[in-house]
Structure formats: structure tokens, C-alpha cells
Amino acid sequence: MQKGLVKLEQQVAMLAEKAVEFDKAKWFEKNRFIQNKHGLFDSPLFASKSLLLQDYVDEIALSLKHLPATSQRHAFAFAIEKIGMQVESVVKVLQATPVWAKENRSSPKAKAQVYRKAVAKIMQSSHELYQELSQNHEFERRLQAMITERQSQLDSANSDTARQQLHAEILALHARLGRCRKAISATEDKIVALEKQSR
């Protein structure tokens, strides 16, 4: 996981270099539409409102620096997903400028397609897996809550029929919980494999 994050930080550092070139060229200095918006992005993805691309890349870098702990799975997955969308937004702006075209001519390895593939390898696949992991953990939480609820009902049940029915429901929920936890383990294994591939 740590090596994957280091890779991501390196990609953001590369974006920062391109953003400096972008800002030096002052692409939007005479664009009244952009100036009236007071920012490069309509998207609510960024808190920054600036005509300097570097400000947006700095915001991404800051988010990376202050990621939630991996133990906070939902918050961590949400933060990673948002960073991925922010990176894609910045890349789209760069792709529309000669900064990107110039680099592609001077270095074949830096073609947009290659860069996007690198971003996708680090970001998009992991997003899907983290979303899957987050959904599975939410399902696990709900099943545990349902088991607790049925157990409470069982403790206060007045008839054998009700108790038998609740026992059956609890057993079925435990079976579903077991399958859910297997799915969580499988997803975590996929994340580990993806991180190894990105080294």
C-alpha cells in the first residue's frame, strides 16, 4: 500500500511540473469567460478557486499528505477516489494545451495515452477495489446489526415457534456474514496484488 502511495505522489509531482509550465504560459490570461468564473474548474472537486493550475495540484498534494488512516476504510476510500477524480481533471486541462503536445513530441514515453494508463493503473483500478471493499464492509456492518437485532428479539421471544424462526434467521444471517467476509478477504487480496503490480 505504501509503495502504491509513493507512486501516486510521484505522479502528482510530475503534474506539478507541468502545471508550472502551464501557468507560465498564462493560457487563460485573456480569456474573459475563465476569468469571470474565477477558477479553472466548474467541478466542486476542488476547494481552490484560482486561475493557476499549480494551486489545484498543490491541493491534491495536500490531500495526499493528510489522507485518513487506512483503518478508517470508508474515509480512506472516499479520499482516494476524490484524489483520482482531481488528477483526471487536471490531466484533461493539460491535454488541451501545447504544454502537453510539446512534451509528447520531445519524449515518446510521455504520450498522453501512456500517462493516462499510468494514472489508471495507480488510481482507477484501486478506486474500484476500494469502492468494492467499502460496499462489502457496509454490508458486513448491516448484517452484524441485523444479527444483533434478531438476537435481542430471541432473548425476549415468548413462544417456541418464534424462537425457532429467529434461530433460523440468525443462522442464515451468519452464513451471509461468512460469505461477506470471504468477499472482503478476496478484495483485500486483489488490492495487495494491484499494489505489487504498480511497484
Phi, psi and omega in degrees: 000316183297319180294325177296320179292324177297317177302316181296318178299323178295320179295320179293324177296322176295320178297323181297320179297317180292325180295324178298315177298318180301313183290324178297326181286344178051054185300328186252015183300324183255009181268102184295326181298313180295318181297322180293333178283340182061028178181160182277340187237135172281334186298143176283010181298329185248142172280332181295142172233095188211159173262007178253122182296329180302326180298323180286321177294322177299321179296320177298314181299321179293320178297321178296320182293329185246039177298145174298159177298146181297339177292336174272076194302316183294313181295320180295314180297319180296317181296316179297317180298316180296317178299319178300316179292324178295316179300315180298323179295317179294317179301319180298320178296315181295323181297337182271007185237159176297341176304314180291315182298319180299316181294322180296326179288322186277337182217105181304328182290344184263017180301150183306319183297320180293316181297315181296325178294320179296316178298317182298321182297320182278321191260299195295315180297318180293328177300312182299318181292320178293325176296316178298317179296317180298317180296318180295322178291325177294320178296319178300316180299317181294318179297318178297322178294320179294320178297316179299318180295314181295323180296321178295319178295323180295319181297333182252009181292141184258344184234155179296322181299315180296319180296318179297318180296317180293322176302314181298318180295319180296318179297318180295320179293322177296323178296316178296322179296321178298317178295322180297317181292328174295320179296321178298314179298319180296318179294319178297323177296321178296320180296318178298316179297320179295320179296322179295322179294330184273001180285000000 
